[in-house]
Amino acid sequence: MAERMKLMTQKETAAYLGTTVGSLNTWRATGKHKIPYIIWGRSIRYRKEDLDAWIAEHSKNTLSTPAI
């Protein structure tokens, strides 16, 4: 049987991303960062897999040689 997927709270998600719950709320309300989320009753939840995909999509290669 497949393991049940854990949904992360806003507090857990903020800690995982190194930000605050307030920033998550602002990003969601303004659409600044379109991080996928789930409405669970009256709560907001995030899947770790979605967060990892979002991080990978928004990562920049910092190993390139700087312009002179």
Steps between C-alpha positions, in 0.01 A plus 500: 500500500630846410616721785266789570635833380581745780366849453715771657351782705579861419741512795683189377506635145634839609780330695578272203525798263678725750228763508202596716134401502420866429708486182323182388165671555611808304641293213179298478277811512700701246612215274861618538626143534263238366576220744239222470287456813198304617203638689423245772183608674589847625873432491767538233733204444799438273648181355877464539522368143339822370739713708805310372380539139439873553848544651662313209304707246608829661864411569765688310842369404747702707806313374532700176801725447423866574530751215810716503 
